[in-house]
Amino acid sequence: MTATLNVIVGPCGAGKTTYALKLAYELGAVLFSLNAWQTALYWMDSPKPLDPAWSMARVERCYAQMWNTARQVATRGLPVILDWGFGSSALRACYIGLAGEAGLKVRLHVLDVPVEERWRRVQTRNREAGQTYQLTFDVTREMFDFVETMWEPPTPE
């Protein structure tokens, strides 16, 4: 009675969370969104200015706890969505491997949007603070450009 693990892949501003929310509704899935967990658990205590090492330690903690819970949910037959970005091939390979070990089916959802459109979306999200504005700070151009350097588009394999 194992369900599918839906992995949302895309760079900053690609529309991952918007897509994940819609997909969760359509599938009746349980959604695990990194930004939502980070905001609820850590951002109120974040150092100013934000320290990348501090942030990444907490990202890793969220990955571990979300995976533990998502695996349990999926092996009980409910579809699961991981809205983590999965910007690196190593991160994708790690969790696809863990899913395989758990006997889960994996479906990748790759959002490929031109960089200019993604930056426009981020600026709109910063300004309007709508449904997917989960962080307690705006994403600056400097932050956007930094995470852009870490994006590794998936290959057909």
C-alpha positions as CSV (number, residue, x, y, z in Angstrom):
1,M,0.0,0.0,0.0
2,T,2.9,2.3,-0.8
3,A,2.1,5.7,-2.4
4,T,4.2,7.9,-4.7
5,L,6.8,10.3,-3.4
6,N,6.4,13.5,-5.5
7,V,9.7,15.5,-5.7
8,I,9.4,19.1,-6.7
9,V,12.5,20.3,-8.5
10,G,13.4,23.8,-9.5
11,P,15.4,26.9,-8.9
12,C,14.3,30.0,-6.8
13,G,11.2,31.6,-8.2
14,A,10.2,28.7,-10.5
15,G,6.8,28.4,-8.8
16,K,7.6,25.2,-6.8
17,T,5.4,26.0,-3.8
18,T,2.5,27.2,-5.9
19,Y,2.7,24.0,-7.9
20,A,3.1,21.8,-4.8
21,L,0.0,23.3,-3.1
22,K,-2.1,22.7,-6.2
23,L,-0.7,19.2,-6.6
24,A,-1.3,18.4,-2.9
25,Y,-4.9,19.4,-3.3
26,E,-5.4,17.4,-6.5
27,L,-3.7,14.2,-5.1
28,G,-4.9,14.5,-1.5
29,A,-1.2,14.4,-0.6
30,V,0.7,15.4,2.4
31,L,3.0,18.3,1.6
32,F,6.4,18.9,3.2
33,S,7.6,22.4,2.3
34,L,11.1,23.3,3.5
35,N,10.3,27.1,3.6
36,A,7.3,26.5,5.8
37,W,9.2,24.3,8.3
38,Q,12.2,26.8,8.3
39,T,9.9,29.7,9.0
40,A,8.0,28.0,11.8
41,L,11.0,26.5,13.5
42,Y,13.9,28.8,13.0
43,W,13.6,32.2,11.3
44,M,12.4,34.0,14.3
45,D,15.8,33.2,15.9
46,S,18.0,33.7,12.9
47,P,21.1,35.9,13.3
48,K,21.2,39.3,11.6
49,P,22.8,39.4,9.2
50,L,21.8,35.9,8.1
51,D,24.7,33.4,8.4
52,P,24.7,30.8,5.7
53,A,26.3,28.2,8.0
54,W,23.6,28.8,10.6
55,S,20.9,28.4,8.0
56,M,22.3,25.3,6.3
57,A,22.6,23.5,9.6
58,R,18.9,24.0,10.2
59,V,18.0,23.1,6.6
60,E,19.8,19.7,7.2
61,R,17.8,19.2,10.4
62,C,14.5,19.9,8.5
63,Y,15.5,17.5,5.7
64,A,16.1,14.7,8.2
65,Q,12.9,15.2,10.2
66,M,10.7,15.8,7.1
67,W,12.1,12.7,5.4
68,N,11.5,10.6,8.5
69,T,7.9,11.7,8.6
70,A,7.3,11.7,4.9
71,R,8.6,8.1,4.6
72,Q,6.3,6.9,7.3
73,V,3.3,8.7,5.6
74,A,4.1,7.3,2.1
75,T,4.7,3.7,3.3
76,R,1.2,3.9,4.8
77,G,-0.3,4.6,1.4
78,L,-0.7,8.4,1.3
79,P,0.9,10.4,-1.5
80,V,3.6,12.7,-0.3
81,I,5.1,15.9,-1.9
82,L,8.6,17.2,-1.0
83,D,8.8,20.9,-1.8
84,W,12.5,21.3,-1.1
85,G,13.8,22.7,-4.4
86,F,16.3,19.8,-4.8
87,G,18.7,22.2,-6.5
88,S,21.7,19.8,-6.5
89,S,22.1,16.5,-8.2
90,A,23.6,15.1,-5.0
91,L,20.5,16.0,-3.0
92,R,18.2,14.5,-5.6
93,A,20.2,11.3,-5.8
94,C,20.3,11.0,-2.0
95,Y,16.6,11.2,-1.5
96,I,15.7,9.2,-4.6
97,G,18.0,6.5,-3.2
98,L,16.4,6.6,0.2
99,A,13.0,6.4,-1.4
100,G,14.1,3.3,-3.3
101,E,15.4,1.7,-0.1
102,A,12.0,2.3,1.4
103,G,10.2,0.8,-1.5
104,L,8.6,4.0,-2.6
105,K,7.8,5.1,-6.1
106,V,9.3,8.5,-7.1
107,R,7.9,11.0,-9.5
108,L,10.0,14.1,-10.3
109,H,8.2,17.3,-11.2
110,V,10.7,19.7,-12.8
111,L,9.8,23.3,-13.1
112,D,12.0,25.1,-15.7
113,V,11.4,28.8,-16.0
114,P,13.8,31.4,-17.5
115,V,15.8,33.3,-14.9
116,E,14.3,36.8,-15.8
117,E,10.8,35.5,-15.2
118,R,11.9,33.9,-11.9
119,W,13.4,37.1,-10.7
120,R,10.2,39.0,-11.6
121,R,8.2,36.4,-9.7
122,V,10.4,36.8,-6.6
123,Q,10.1,40.6,-6.7
124,T,6.3,40.2,-6.9
125,R,6.3,37.7,-4.0
126,N,8.4,40.1,-1.9
127,R,6.0,43.0,-2.7
128,E,2.7,41.2,-2.3
129,A,3.6,38.8,0.5
130,G,0.9,36.3,-0.7
131,Q,0.2,32.6,0.0
132,T,3.7,31.4,-0.8
133,Y,5.6,34.2,1.0
134,Q,6.6,32.0,4.0
135,L,9.9,33.6,4.9
136,T,10.2,36.4,7.3
137,F,12.4,38.4,4.9
138,D,12.5,39.4,1.3
139,V,14.7,37.5,-1.1
140,T,17.2,40.1,-2.3
141,R,18.9,40.1,-5.7
142,E,22.1,39.1,-3.9
143,M,20.4,36.1,-2.3
144,F,18.7,35.1,-5.6
145,D,22.0,35.3,-7.4
146,F,23.8,33.3,-4.7
147,V,21.3,30.4,-4.8
148,E,21.3,30.6,-8.6
149,T,25.0,29.5,-8.5
150,M,24.0,26.3,-6.7
151,W,21.2,25.3,-9.1
152,E,22.1,22.1,-11.1
153,P,19.3,21.3,-13.6
154,P,18.4,17.6,-13.8
155,T,19.6,15.6,-16.7
156,P,17.4,13.1,-18.5
157,E,18.9,10.3,-16.4
